[in-house]
Amino acid sequence: MAKALARVFVTMACTECRERNYTTTKNKKNDSGRLELQKFCPRCRCQRLHRETR
Ligand SMILES: [Zn+2]
């Protein structure tokens, strides 16, 4: 029903260089805290942990 309302847009930033590389959506009910994902960072040119930013 209110499926779209449960999903919010978040920006994923590299924890090393602070570059904002990805935007994604998350379900607030499933992910109440900060999202953390292993993603490729173009600036670091390797896989880095990316964390949700505001
Ligand atoms: Zn980086």
mmCIF file of the protein (N, C-alpha, C, O) and its ligand, coordinates in Angstrom:
data_MODEL
# 
_entry.id   MODEL 
# 
loop_
_entity.id 
_entity.type 
_entity.pdbx_number_of_molecules 
1 polymer     1 
2 non-polymer 1 
# 
_entity_poly.entity_id                      1 
_entity_poly.type                           'polypeptide(L)' 
_entity_poly.nstd_linkage                   no 
_entity_poly.nstd_monomer                   no 
_entity_poly.pdbx_seq_one_letter_code       MAKALARVFVTMACTECRERNYTTTKNKKNDSGRLELQKFCPRCRCQRLHRETR 
_entity_poly.pdbx_seq_one_letter_code_can   MAKALARVFVTMACTECRERNYTTTKNKKNDSGRLELQKFCPRCRCQRLHRETR 
_entity_poly.pdbx_strand_id                 A 
# 
loop_
_entity_poly_seq.entity_id 
_entity_poly_seq.num 
_entity_poly_seq.mon_id 
_entity_poly_seq.hetero 
1 1  MET n 
1 2  ALA n 
1 3  LYS n 
1 4  ALA n 
1 5  LEU n 
1 6  ALA n 
1 7  ARG n 
1 8  VAL n 
1 9  PHE n 
1 10 VAL n 
1 11 THR n 
1 12 MET n 
1 13 ALA n 
1 14 CYS n 
1 15 THR n 
1 16 GLU n 
1 17 CYS n 
1 18 ARG n 
1 19 GLU n 
1 20 ARG n 
1 21 ASN n 
1 22 TYR n 
1 23 THR n 
1 24 THR n 
1 25 THR n 
1 26 LYS n 
1 27 ASN n 
1 28 LYS n 
1 29 LYS n 
1 30 ASN n 
1 31 ASP n 
1 32 SER n 
1 33 GLY n 
1 34 ARG n 
1 35 LEU n 
1 36 GLU n 
1 37 LEU n 
1 38 GLN n 
1 39 LYS n 
1 40 PHE n 
1 41 CYS n 
1 42 PRO n 
1 43 ARG n 
1 44 CYS n 
1 45 ARG n 
1 46 CYS n 
1 47 GLN n 
1 48 ARG n 
1 49 LEU n 
1 50 HIS n 
1 51 ARG n 
1 52 GLU n 
1 53 THR n 
1 54 ARG n 
# 
loop_
_struct_asym.id 
_struct_asym.entity_id 
A 1 
B 2 
# 
loop_
_chem_comp.id 
_chem_comp.type 
_chem_comp.mon_nstd_flag 
ALA 'L-peptide linking' y 
ARG 'L-peptide linking' y 
ASN 'L-peptide linking' y 
ASP 'L-peptide linking' y 
CYS 'L-peptide linking' y 
GLN 'L-peptide linking' y 
GLU 'L-peptide linking' y 
GLY 'peptide linking'   y 
HIS 'L-peptide linking' y 
LEU 'L-peptide linking' y 
LYS 'L-peptide linking' y 
MET 'L-peptide linking' y 
PHE 'L-peptide linking' y 
PRO 'L-peptide linking' y 
SER 'L-peptide linking' y 
THR 'L-peptide linking' y 
TYR 'L-peptide linking' y 
VAL 'L-peptide linking' y 
ZN  non-polymer         . 
# 
_pdbx_entity_nonpoly.entity_id   2 
_pdbx_entity_nonpoly.name        ? 
_pdbx_entity_nonpoly.comp_id     ZN 
# 
_pdbx_nonpoly_scheme.asym_id         B 
_pdbx_nonpoly_scheme.entity_id       2 
_pdbx_nonpoly_scheme.mon_id          ZN 
_pdbx_nonpoly_scheme.ndb_seq_num     1 
_pdbx_nonpoly_scheme.pdb_seq_num     101 
_pdbx_nonpoly_scheme.auth_seq_num    101 
_pdbx_nonpoly_scheme.pdb_mon_id      ZN 
_pdbx_nonpoly_scheme.auth_mon_id     ZN 
_pdbx_nonpoly_scheme.pdb_strand_id   A 
_pdbx_nonpoly_scheme.pdb_ins_code    . 
# 
loop_
_atom_site.group_PDB 
_atom_site.id 
_atom_site.type_symbol 
_atom_site.label_atom_id 
_atom_site.label_alt_id 
_atom_site.label_comp_id 
_atom_site.label_asym_id 
_atom_site.label_entity_id 
_atom_site.label_seq_id 
_atom_site.pdbx_PDB_ins_code 
_atom_site.Cartn_x 
_atom_site.Cartn_y 
_atom_site.Cartn_z 
_atom_site.occupancy 
_atom_site.B_iso_or_equiv 
_atom_site.pdbx_formal_charge 
_atom_site.auth_seq_id 
_atom_site.auth_comp_id 
_atom_site.auth_asym_id 
_atom_site.auth_atom_id 
_atom_site.pdbx_PDB_model_num 
ATOM   1   N  N  . MET A 1 1  ? 0.829  -1.214 0.000  1.00 0.00 ? 1   MET A N  1 
ATOM   2   C  CA . MET A 1 1  ? 0.000  0.000  0.000  1.00 0.00 ? 1   MET A CA 1 
ATOM   3   C  C  . MET A 1 1  ? 0.860  1.261  0.000  1.00 0.00 ? 1   MET A C  1 
ATOM   4   O  O  . MET A 1 1  ? 1.098  1.860  -1.049 1.00 0.00 ? 1   MET A O  1 
ATOM   5   N  N  . ALA A 1 2  ? 1.327  1.659  1.192  1.00 0.00 ? 2   ALA A N  1 
ATOM   6   C  CA . ALA A 1 2  ? 2.174  2.855  1.282  1.00 0.00 ? 2   ALA A CA 1 
ATOM   7   C  C  . ALA A 1 2  ? 3.641  2.481  1.079  1.00 0.00 ? 2   ALA A C  1 
ATOM   8   O  O  . ALA A 1 2  ? 4.527  2.885  1.833  1.00 0.00 ? 2   ALA A O  1 
ATOM   9   N  N  . LYS A 1 3  ? 3.854  1.698  0.036  1.00 0.00 ? 3   LYS A N  1 
ATOM   10  C  CA . LYS A 1 3  ? 5.183  1.150  -0.230 1.00 0.00 ? 3   LYS A CA 1 
ATOM   11  C  C  . LYS A 1 3  ? 6.220  2.249  -0.466 1.00 0.00 ? 3   LYS A C  1 
ATOM   12  O  O  . LYS A 1 3  ? 7.326  2.201  0.073  1.00 0.00 ? 3   LYS A O  1 
ATOM   13  N  N  . ALA A 1 4  ? 5.851  3.228  -1.268 1.00 0.00 ? 4   ALA A N  1 
ATOM   14  C  CA . ALA A 1 4  ? 6.796  4.288  -1.627 1.00 0.00 ? 4   ALA A CA 1 
ATOM   15  C  C  . ALA A 1 4  ? 7.181  5.138  -0.426 1.00 0.00 ? 4   ALA A C  1 
ATOM   16  O  O  . ALA A 1 4  ? 8.296  5.657  -0.365 1.00 0.00 ? 4   ALA A O  1 
ATOM   17  N  N  . LEU A 1 5  ? 6.291  5.280  0.507  1.00 0.00 ? 5   LEU A N  1 
ATOM   18  C  CA . LEU A 1 5  ? 6.552  6.127  1.672  1.00 0.00 ? 5   LEU A CA 1 
ATOM   19  C  C  . LEU A 1 5  ? 7.595  5.515  2.601  1.00 0.00 ? 5   LEU A C  1 
ATOM   20  O  O  . LEU A 1 5  ? 8.291  6.230  3.322  1.00 0.00 ? 5   LEU A O  1 
ATOM   21  N  N  . ALA A 1 6  ? 7.697  4.198  2.578  1.00 0.00 ? 6   ALA A N  1 
ATOM   22  C  CA . ALA A 1 6  ? 8.647  3.524  3.460  1.00 0.00 ? 6   ALA A CA 1 
ATOM   23  C  C  . ALA A 1 6  ? 10.071 3.628  2.941  1.00 0.00 ? 6   ALA A C  1 
ATOM   24  O  O  . ALA A 1 6  ? 11.026 3.423  3.690  1.00 0.00 ? 6   ALA A O  1 
ATOM   25  N  N  . ARG A 1 7  ? 10.215 3.948  1.649  1.00 0.00 ? 7   ARG A N  1 
ATOM   26  C  CA . ARG A 1 7  ? 11.549 4.016  1.059  1.00 0.00 ? 7   ARG A CA 1 
ATOM   27  C  C  . ARG A 1 7  ? 12.031 5.458  0.996  1.00 0.00 ? 7   ARG A C  1 
ATOM   28  O  O  . ARG A 1 7  ? 11.306 6.355  0.568  1.00 0.00 ? 7   ARG A O  1 
ATOM   29  N  N  . VAL A 1 8  ? 13.255 5.658  1.426  1.00 0.00 ? 8   VAL A N  1 
ATOM   30  C  CA . VAL A 1 8  ? 13.828 6.999  1.415  1.00 0.00 ? 8   VAL A CA 1 
ATOM   31  C  C  . VAL A 1 8  ? 15.121 6.986  0.610  1.00 0.00 ? 8   VAL A C  1 
ATOM   32  O  O  . VAL A 1 8  ? 15.831 5.981  0.573  1.00 0.00 ? 8   VAL A O  1 
ATOM   33  N  N  . PHE A 1 9  ? 15.418 8.111  -0.035 1.00 0.00 ? 9   PHE A N  1 
ATOM   34  C  CA . PHE A 1 9  ? 16.655 8.239  -0.792 1.00 0.00 ? 9   PHE A CA 1 
ATOM   35  C  C  . PHE A 1 9  ? 17.810 8.542  0.150  1.00 0.00 ? 9   PHE A C  1 
ATOM   36  O  O  . PHE A 1 9  ? 17.711 9.395  1.032  1.00 0.00 ? 9   PHE A O  1 
ATOM   37  N  N  . VAL A 1 10 ? 18.900 7.827  -0.059 1.00 0.00 ? 10  VAL A N  1 
ATOM   38  C  CA . VAL A 1 10 ? 20.096 8.059  0.740  1.00 0.00 ? 10  VAL A CA 1 
ATOM   39  C  C  . VAL A 1 10 ? 21.300 8.197  -0.183 1.00 0.00 ? 10  VAL A C  1 
ATOM   40  O  O  . VAL A 1 10 ? 21.320 7.640  -1.281 1.00 0.00 ? 10  VAL A O  1 
ATOM   41  N  N  . THR A 1 11 ? 22.285 8.932  0.264  1.00 0.00 ? 11  THR A N  1 
ATOM   42  C  CA . THR A 1 11 ? 23.529 9.102  -0.480 1.00 0.00 ? 11  THR A CA 1 
ATOM   43  C  C  . THR A 1 11 ? 24.617 8.300  0.211  1.00 0.00 ? 11  THR A C  1 
ATOM   44  O  O  . THR A 1 11 ? 24.769 8.361  1.431  1.00 0.00 ? 11  THR A O  1 
ATOM   45  N  N  . MET A 1 12 ? 25.371 7.550  -0.576 1.00 0.00 ? 12  MET A N  1 
ATOM   46  C  CA . MET A 1 12 ? 26.455 6.752  -0.030 1.00 0.00 ? 12  MET A CA 1 
ATOM   47  C  C  . MET A 1 12 ? 27.791 7.450  -0.312 1.00 0.00 ? 12  MET A C  1 
ATOM   48  O  O  . MET A 1 12 ? 28.115 7.763  -1.458 1.00 0.00 ? 12  MET A O  1 
ATOM   49  N  N  . ALA A 1 13 ? 28.549 7.684  0.753  1.00 0.00 ? 13  ALA A N  1 
ATOM   50  C  CA . ALA A 1 13 ? 29.831 8.366  0.615  1.00 0.00 ? 13  ALA A CA 1 
ATOM   51  C  C  . ALA A 1 13 ? 30.955 7.455  1.075  1.00 0.00 ? 13  ALA A C  1 
ATOM   52  O  O  . ALA A 1 13 ? 30.808 6.682  2.022  1.00 0.00 ? 13  ALA A O  1 
ATOM   53  N  N  . CYS A 1 14 ? 32.080 7.563  0.383  1.00 0.00 ? 14  CYS A N  1 
ATOM   54  C  CA . CYS A 1 14 ? 33.279 6.800  0.729  1.00 0.00 ? 14  CYS A CA 1 
ATOM   55  C  C  . CYS A 1 14 ? 33.766 7.211  2.117  1.00 0.00 ? 14  CYS A C  1 
ATOM   56  O  O  . CYS A 1 14 ? 33.844 8.402  2.417  1.00 0.00 ? 14  CYS A O  1 
ATOM   57  N  N  . THR A 1 15 ? 34.086 6.256  2.948  1.00 0.00 ? 15  THR A N  1 
ATOM   58  C  CA . THR A 1 15 ? 34.542 6.562  4.306  1.00 0.00 ? 15  THR A CA 1 
ATOM   59  C  C  . THR A 1 15 ? 35.998 7.031  4.320  1.00 0.00 ? 15  THR A C  1 
ATOM   60  O  O  . THR A 1 15 ? 36.455 7.611  5.306  1.00 0.00 ? 15  THR A O  1 
ATOM   61  N  N  . GLU A 1 16 ? 36.727 6.780  3.227  1.00 0.00 ? 16  GLU A N  1 
ATOM   62  C  CA . GLU A 1 16 ? 38.142 7.165  3.162  1.00 0.00 ? 16  GLU A CA 1 
ATOM   63  C  C  . GLU A 1 16 ? 38.311 8.602  2.666  1.00 0.00 ? 16  GLU A C  1 
ATOM   64  O  O  . GLU A 1 16 ? 38.974 9.416  3.309  1.00 0.00 ? 16  GLU A O  1 
ATOM   65  N  N  . CYS A 1 17 ? 37.701 8.903  1.510  1.00 0.00 ? 17  CYS A N  1 
ATOM   66  C  CA . CYS A 1 17 ? 37.925 10.211 0.895  1.00 0.00 ? 17  CYS A CA 1 
ATOM   67  C  C  . CYS A 1 17 ? 36.688 11.109 0.962  1.00 0.00 ? 17  CYS A C  1 
ATOM   68  O  O  . CYS A 1 17 ? 36.734 12.260 0.526  1.00 0.00 ? 17  CYS A O  1 
ATOM   69  N  N  . ARG A 1 18 ? 35.610 10.601 1.493  1.00 0.00 ? 18  ARG A N  1 
ATOM   70  C  CA . ARG A 1 18 ? 34.378 11.388 1.658  1.00 0.00 ? 18  ARG A CA 1 
ATOM   71  C  C  . ARG A 1 18 ? 33.684 11.741 0.345  1.00 0.00 ? 18  ARG A C  1 
ATOM   72  O  O  . ARG A 1 18 ? 32.768 12.564 0.323  1.00 0.00 ? 18  ARG A O  1 
ATOM   73  N  N  . GLU A 1 19 ? 34.119 11.121 -0.740 1.00 0.00 ? 19  GLU A N  1 
ATOM   74  C  CA . GLU A 1 19 ? 33.467 11.359 -2.024 1.00 0.00 ? 19  GLU A CA 1 
ATOM   75  C  C  . GLU A 1 19 ? 32.093 10.694 -2.023 1.00 0.00 ? 19  GLU A C  1 
ATOM   76  O  O  . GLU A 1 19 ? 31.941 9.550  -1.596 1.00 0.00 ? 19  GLU A O  1 
ATOM   77  N  N  . ARG A 1 20 ? 31.099 11.433 -2.507 1.00 0.00 ? 20  ARG A N  1 
ATOM   78  C  CA . ARG A 1 20 ? 29.751 10.879 -2.604 1.00 0.00 ? 20  ARG A CA 1 
ATOM   79  C  C  . ARG A 1 20 ? 29.591 10.221 -3.967 1.00 0.00 ? 20  ARG A C  1 
ATOM   80  O  O  . ARG A 1 20 ? 29.490 10.894 -4.992 1.00 0.00 ? 20  ARG A O  1 
ATOM   81  N  N  . ASN A 1 21 ? 29.569 8.907  -3.957 1.00 0.00 ? 21  ASN A N  1 
ATOM   82  C  CA . ASN A 1 21 ? 29.622 8.173  -5.211 1.00 0.00 ? 21  ASN A CA 1 
ATOM   83  C  C  . ASN A 1 21 ? 28.311 7.528  -5.616 1.00 0.00 ? 21  ASN A C  1 
ATOM   84  O  O  . ASN A 1 21 ? 28.085 7.287  -6.802 1.00 0.00 ? 21  ASN A O  1 
ATOM   85  N  N  . TYR A 1 22 ? 27.461 7.251  -4.677 1.00 0.00 ? 22  TYR A N  1 
ATOM   86  C  CA . TYR A 1 22 ? 26.258 6.499  -4.990 1.00 0.00 ? 22  TYR A CA 1 
ATOM   87  C  C  . TYR A 1 22 ? 25.038 7.076  -4.296 1.00 0.00 ? 22  TYR A C  1 
ATOM   88  O  O  . TYR A 1 22 ? 25.107 7.599  -3.184 1.00 0.00 ? 22  TYR A O  1 
ATOM   89  N  N  . THR A 1 23 ? 23.915 6.960  -4.999 1.00 0.00 ? 23  THR A N  1 
ATOM   90  C  CA . THR A 1 23 ? 22.636 7.225  -4.352 1.00 0.00 ? 23  THR A CA 1 
ATOM   91  C  C  . THR A 1 23 ? 21.807 5.962  -4.458 1.00 0.00 ? 23  THR A C  1 
ATOM   92  O  O  . THR A 1 23 ? 21.855 5.258  -5.466 1.00 0.00 ? 23  THR A O  1 
ATOM   93  N  N  . THR A 1 24 ? 21.065 5.686  -3.437 1.00 0.00 ? 24  THR A N  1 
ATOM   94  C  CA . THR A 1 24 ? 20.234 4.492  -3.431 1.00 0.00 ? 24  THR A CA 1 
ATOM   95  C  C  . THR A 1 24 ? 18.992 4.761  -2.585 1.00 0.00 ? 24  THR A C  1 
ATOM   96  O  O  . THR A 1 24 ? 18.835 5.841  -2.015 1.00 0.00 ? 24  THR A O  1 
ATOM   97  N  N  . THR A 1 25 ? 18.139 3.791  -2.516 1.00 0.00 ? 25  THR A N  1 
ATOM   98  C  CA . THR A 1 25 ? 16.983 3.909  -1.629 1.00 0.00 ? 25  THR A CA 1 
ATOM   99  C  C  . THR A 1 25 ? 17.068 2.821  -0.581 1.00 0.00 ? 25  THR A C  1 
ATOM   100 O  O  . THR A 1 25 ? 17.656 1.762  -0.804 1.00 0.00 ? 25  THR A O  1 
ATOM   101 N  N  . LYS A 1 26 ? 16.481 3.095  0.550  1.00 0.00 ? 26  LYS A N  1 
ATOM   102 C  CA . LYS A 1 26 ? 16.434 2.073  1.596  1.00 0.00 ? 26  LYS A CA 1 
ATOM   103 C  C  . LYS A 1 26 ? 15.058 2.089  2.241  1.00 0.00 ? 26  LYS A C  1 
ATOM   104 O  O  . LYS A 1 26 ? 14.329 3.079  2.183  1.00 0.00 ? 26  LYS A O  1 
ATOM   105 N  N  . ASN A 1 27 ? 14.735 0.981  2.848  1.00 0.00 ? 27  ASN A N  1 
ATOM   106 C  CA . ASN A 1 27 ? 13.489 0.885  3.595  1.00 0.00 ? 27  ASN A CA 1 
ATOM   107 C  C  . ASN A 1 27 ? 13.772 1.242  5.048  1.00 0.00 ? 27  ASN A C  1 
ATOM   108 O  O  . ASN A 1 27 ? 14.548 0.573  5.730  1.00 0.00 ? 27  ASN A O  1 
ATOM   109 N  N  . LYS A 1 28 ? 13.137 2.293  5.499  1.00 0.00 ? 28  LYS A N  1 
ATOM   110 C  CA . LYS A 1 28 ? 13.363 2.783  6.860  1.00 0.00 ? 28  LYS A CA 1 
ATOM   111 C  C  . LYS A 1 28 ? 13.074 1.736  7.925  1.00 0.00 ? 28  LYS A C  1 
ATOM   112 O  O  . LYS A 1 28 ? 13.727 1.691  8.968  1.00 0.00 ? 28  LYS A O  1 
ATOM   113 N  N  . LYS A 1 29 ? 12.088 0.901  7.647  1.00 0.00 ? 29  LYS A N  1 
ATOM   114 C  CA . LYS A 1 29 ? 11.714 -0.121 8.637  1.00 0.00 ? 29  LYS A CA 1 
ATOM   115 C  C  . LYS A 1 29 ? 12.783 -1.193 8.760  1.00 0.00 ? 29  LYS A C  1 
ATOM   116 O  O  . LYS A 1 29 ? 13.058 -1.691 9.852  1.00 0.00 ? 29  LYS A O  1 
ATOM   117 N  N  . ASN A 1 30 ? 13.387 -1.546 7.618  1.00 0.00 ? 30  ASN A N  1 
ATOM   118 C  CA . ASN A 1 30 ? 14.407 -2.594 7.628  1.00 0.00 ? 30  ASN A CA 1 
ATOM   119 C  C  . ASN A 1 30 ? 15.770 -2.055 8.036  1.00 0.00 ? 30  ASN A C  1 
ATOM   120 O  O  . ASN A 1 30 ? 16.537 -2.736 8.716  1.00 0.00 ? 30  ASN A O  1 
ATOM   121 N  N  . ASP A 1 31 ? 16.074 -0.806 7.611  1.00 0.00 ? 31  ASP A N  1 
ATOM   122 C  CA . ASP A 1 31 ? 17.365 -0.201 7.909  1.00 0.00 ? 31  ASP A CA 1 
ATOM   123 C  C  . ASP A 1 31 ? 17.147 1.072  8.711  1.00 0.00 ? 31  ASP A C  1 
ATOM   124 O  O  . ASP A 1 31 ? 17.070 2.164  8.147  1.00 0.00 ? 31  ASP A O  1 
ATOM   125 N  N  . SER A 1 32 ? 17.050 0.935  9.996  1.00 0.00 ? 32  SER A N  1 
ATOM   126 C  CA . SER A 1 32 ? 16.800 2.107  10.840 1.00 0.00 ? 32  SER A CA 1 
ATOM   127 C  C  . SER A 1 32 ? 18.081 2.905  11.068 1.00 0.00 ? 32  SER A C  1 
ATOM   128 O  O  . SER A 1 32 ? 18.032 4.123  11.242 1.00 0.00 ? 32  SER A O  1 
ATOM   129 N  N  . GLY A 1 33 ? 19.215 2.232  11.066 1.00 0.00 ? 33  GLY A N  1 
ATOM   130 C  CA . GLY A 1 33 ? 20.485 2.920  11.291 1.00 0.00 ? 33  GLY A CA 1 
ATOM   131 C  C  . GLY A 1 33 ? 21.120 3.371  9.996  1.00 0.00 ? 33  GLY A C  1 
ATOM   132 O  O  . GLY A 1 33 ? 20.446 3.473  8.971  1.00 0.00 ? 33  GLY A O  1 
ATOM   133 N  N  . ARG A 1 34 ? 22.430 3.644  10.034 1.00 0.00 ? 34  ARG A N  1 
ATOM   134 C  CA . ARG A 1 34 ? 23.168 4.069  8.851  1.00 0.00 ? 34  ARG A CA 1 
ATOM   135 C  C  . ARG A 1 34 ? 23.488 2.860  7.982  1.00 0.00 ? 34  ARG A C  1 
ATOM   136 O  O  . ARG A 1 34 ? 23.924 1.817  8.470  1.00 0.00 ? 34  ARG A O  1 
ATOM   137 N  N  . LEU A 1 35 ? 23.264 3.023  6.695  1.00 0.00 ? 35  LEU A N  1 
ATOM   138 C  CA . LEU A 1 35 ? 23.613 1.963  5.761  1.00 0.00 ? 35  LEU A CA 1 
ATOM   139 C  C  . LEU A 1 35 ? 25.115 1.947  5.529  1.00 0.00 ? 35  LEU A C  1 
ATOM   140 O  O  . LEU A 1 35 ? 25.749 2.999  5.442  1.00 0.00 ? 35  LEU A O  1 
ATOM   141 N  N  . GLU A 1 36 ? 25.678 0.758  5.430  1.00 0.00 ? 36  GLU A N  1 
ATOM   142 C  CA . GLU A 1 36 ? 27.092 0.619  5.092  1.00 0.00 ? 36  GLU A CA 1 
ATOM   143 C  C  . GLU A 1 36 ? 27.233 -0.429 3.995  1.00 0.00 ? 36  GLU A C  1 
ATOM   144 O  O  . GLU A 1 36 ? 26.750 -1.553 4.130  1.00 0.00 ? 36  GLU A O  1 
ATOM   145 N  N  . LEU A 1 37 ? 27.894 -0.053 2.916  1.00 0.00 ? 37  LEU A N  1 
ATOM   146 C  CA . LEU A 1 37 ? 28.040 -0.968 1.792  1.00 0.00 ? 37  LEU A CA 1 
ATOM   147 C  C  . LEU A 1 37 ? 29.460 -0.923 1.250  1.00 0.00 ? 37  LEU A C  1 
ATOM   148 O  O  . LEU A 1 37 ? 30.099 0.129  1.243  1.00 0.00 ? 37  LEU A O  1 
ATOM   149 N  N  . GLN A 1 38 ? 29.949 -2.074 0.795  1.00 0.00 ? 38  GLN A N  1 
ATOM   150 C  CA . GLN A 1 38 ? 31.228 -2.128 0.099  1.00 0.00 ? 38  GLN A CA 1 
ATOM   151 C  C  . GLN A 1 38 ? 30.976 -1.743 -1.352 1.00 0.00 ? 38  GLN A C  1 
ATOM   152 O  O  . GLN A 1 38 ? 30.273 -2.452 -2.072 1.00 0.00 ? 38  GLN A O  1 
ATOM   153 N  N  . LYS A 1 39 ? 31.550 -0.618 -1.786 1.00 0.00 ? 39  LYS A N  1 
ATOM   154 C  CA . LYS A 1 39 ? 31.353 -0.144 -3.151 1.00 0.00 ? 39  LYS A CA 1 
ATOM   155 C  C  . LYS A 1 39 ? 32.684 0.294  -3.730 1.00 0.00 ? 39  LYS A C  1 
ATOM   156 O  O  . LYS A 1 39 ? 33.640 0.577  -3.009 1.00 0.00 ? 39  LYS A O  1 
ATOM   157 N  N  . PHE A 1 40 ? 32.719 0.342  -5.067 1.00 0.00 ? 40  PHE A N  1 
ATOM   158 C  CA . PHE A 1 40 ? 33.917 0.824  -5.727 1.00 0.00 ? 40  PHE A CA 1 
ATOM   159 C  C  . PHE A 1 40 ? 33.948 2.346  -5.679 1.00 0.00 ? 40  PHE A C  1 
ATOM   160 O  O  . PHE A 1 40 ? 32.983 2.999  -6.076 1.00 0.00 ? 40  PHE A O  1 
ATOM   161 N  N  . CYS A 1 41 ? 35.050 2.914  -5.197 1.00 0.00 ? 41  CYS A N  1 
ATOM   162 C  CA . CYS A 1 41 ? 35.213 4.355  -5.160 1.00 0.00 ? 41  CYS A CA 1 
ATOM   163 C  C  . CYS A 1 41 ? 36.121 4.779  -6.314 1.00 0.00 ? 41  CYS A C  1 
ATOM   164 O  O  . CYS A 1 41 ? 37.268 4.337  -6.386 1.00 0.00 ? 41  CYS A O  1 
ATOM   165 N  N  . PRO A 1 42 ? 35.625 5.633  -7.220 1.00 0.00 ? 42  PRO A N  1 
ATOM   166 C  CA . PRO A 1 42 ? 36.442 6.062  -8.374 1.00 0.00 ? 42  PRO A CA 1 
ATOM   167 C  C  . PRO A 1 42 ? 37.663 6.873  -7.960 1.00 0.00 ? 42  PRO A C  1 
ATOM   168 O  O  . PRO A 1 42 ? 38.688 6.843  -8.642 1.00 0.00 ? 42  PRO A O  1 
ATOM   169 N  N  . ARG A 1 43 ? 37.564 7.590  -6.860 1.00 0.00 ? 43  ARG A N  1 
ATOM   170 C  CA . ARG A 1 43 ? 38.701 8.413  -6.436 1.00 0.00 ? 43  ARG A CA 1 
ATOM   171 C  C  . ARG A 1 43 ? 39.793 7.553  -5.801 1.00 0.00 ? 43  ARG A C  1 
ATOM   172 O  O  . ARG A 1 43 ? 40.977 7.727  -6.090 1.00 0.00 ? 43  ARG A O  1 
ATOM   173 N  N  . CYS A 1 44 ? 39.386 6.626  -4.936 1.00 0.00 ? 44  CYS A N  1 
ATOM   174 C  CA . CYS A 1 44 ? 40.360 5.711  -4.326 1.00 0.00 ? 44  CYS A CA 1 
ATOM   175 C  C  . CYS A 1 44 ? 40.785 4.620  -5.313 1.00 0.00 ? 44  CYS A C  1 
ATOM   176 O  O  . CYS A 1 44 ? 41.831 3.991  -5.157 1.00 0.00 ? 44  CYS A O  1 
ATOM   177 N  N  . ARG A 1 45 ? 39.967 4.421  -6.306 1.00 0.00 ? 45  ARG A N  1 
ATOM   178 C  CA . ARG A 1 45 ? 40.159 3.397  -7.336 1.00 0.00 ? 45  ARG A CA 1 
ATOM   179 C  C  . ARG A 1 45 ? 40.272 1.992  -6.740 1.00 0.00 ? 45  ARG A C  1 
ATOM   180 O  O  . ARG A 1 45 ? 41.061 1.169  -7.205 1.00 0.00 ? 45  ARG A O  1 
ATOM   181 N  N  . CYS A 1 46 ? 39.478 1.734  -5.713 1.00 0.00 ? 46  CYS A N  1 
ATOM   182 C  CA . CYS A 1 46 ? 39.357 0.385  -5.190 1.00 0.00 ? 46  CYS A CA 1 
ATOM   183 C  C  . CYS A 1 46 ? 38.085 0.296  -4.356 1.00 0.00 ? 46  CYS A C  1 
ATOM   184 O  O  . CYS A 1 46 ? 37.388 1.294  -4.173 1.00 0.00 ? 46  CYS A O  1 
ATOM   185 N  N  . GLN A 1 47 ? 37.789 -0.872 -3.862 1.00 0.00 ? 47  GLN A N  1 
ATOM   186 C  CA . GLN A 1 47 ? 36.590 -1.066 -3.049 1.00 0.00 ? 47  GLN A CA 1 
ATOM   187 C  C  . GLN A 1 47 ? 36.788 -0.434 -1.680 1.00 0.00 ? 47  GLN A C  1 
ATOM   188 O  O  . GLN A 1 47 ? 37.789 -0.663 -1.002 1.00 0.00 ? 47  GLN A O  1 
ATOM   189 N  N  . ARG A 1 48 ? 35.805 0.365  -1.300 1.00 0.00 ? 48  ARG A N  1 
ATOM   190 C  CA . ARG A 1 48 ? 35.851 1.016  0.007  1.00 0.00 ? 48  ARG A CA 1 
ATOM   191 C  C  . ARG A 1 48 ? 34.495 0.864  0.683  1.00 0.00 ? 48  ARG A C  1 
ATOM   192 O  O  . ARG A 1 48 ? 33.478 0.624  0.032  1.00 0.00 ? 48  ARG A O  1 
ATOM   193 N  N  . LEU A 1 49 ? 34.506 1.008  1.980  1.00 0.00 ? 49  LEU A N  1 
ATOM   194 C  CA . LEU A 1 49 ? 33.254 1.001  2.708  1.00 0.00 ? 49  LEU A CA 1 
ATOM   195 C  C  . LEU A 1 49 ? 32.575 2.360  2.506  1.00 0.00 ? 49  LEU A C  1 
ATOM   196 O  O  . LEU A 1 49 ? 33.164 3.408  2.773  1.00 0.00 ? 49  LEU A O  1 
ATOM   197 N  N  . HIS A 1 50 ? 31.358 2.322  2.043  1.00 0.00 ? 50  HIS A N  1 
ATOM   198 C  CA . HIS A 1 50 ? 30.583 3.543  1.825  1.00 0.00 ? 50  HIS A CA 1 
ATOM   199 C  C  . HIS A 1 50 ? 29.488 3.628  2.870  1.00 0.00 ? 50  HIS A C  1 
ATOM   200 O  O  . HIS A 1 50 ? 28.810 2.642  3.162  1.00 0.00 ? 50  HIS A O  1 
ATOM   201 N  N  . ARG A 1 51 ? 29.327 4.793  3.420  1.00 0.00 ? 51  ARG A N  1 
ATOM   202 C  CA . ARG A 1 51 ? 28.356 4.988  4.485  1.00 0.00 ? 51  ARG A CA 1 
ATOM   203 C  C  . ARG A 1 51 ? 27.311 6.031  4.071  1.00 0.00 ? 51  ARG A C  1 
ATOM   204 O  O  . ARG A 1 51 ? 27.581 6.971  3.324  1.00 0.00 ? 51  ARG A O  1 
ATOM   205 N  N  . GLU A 1 52 ? 26.132 5.813  4.590  1.00 0.00 ? 52  GLU A N  1 
ATOM   206 C  CA . GLU A 1 52 ? 25.024 6.725  4.298  1.00 0.00 ? 52  GLU A CA 1 
ATOM   207 C  C  . GLU A 1 52 ? 25.311 8.127  4.854  1.00 0.00 ? 52  GLU A C  1 
ATOM   208 O  O  . GLU A 1 52 ? 25.768 8.288  5.986  1.00 0.00 ? 52  GLU A O  1 
ATOM   209 N  N  . THR A 1 53 ? 25.030 9.121  4.028  1.00 0.00 ? 53  THR A N  1 
ATOM   210 C  CA . THR A 1 53 ? 25.165 10.510 4.476  1.00 0.00 ? 53  THR A CA 1 
ATOM   211 C  C  . THR A 1 53 ? 23.837 11.228 4.270  1.00 0.00 ? 53  THR A C  1 
ATOM   212 O  O  . THR A 1 53 ? 22.934 10.709 3.614  1.00 0.00 ? 53  THR A O  1 
ATOM   213 N  N  . ARG A 1 54 ? 23.731 12.408 4.830  1.00 0.00 ? 54  ARG A N  1 
ATOM   214 C  CA . ARG A 1 54 ? 22.502 13.188 4.676  1.00 0.00 ? 54  ARG A CA 1 
ATOM   215 C  C  . ARG A 1 54 ? 22.623 14.166 3.507  1.00 0.00 ? 54  ARG A C  1 
ATOM   216 O  O  . ARG A 1 54 ? 21.683 14.909 3.224  1.00 0.00 ? 54  ARG A O  1 
HETATM 217 ZN ZN . ZN  B 2 .  ? 37.223 7.013  -1.748 1.00 0.00 2 101 ZN  A ZN 1 
# 
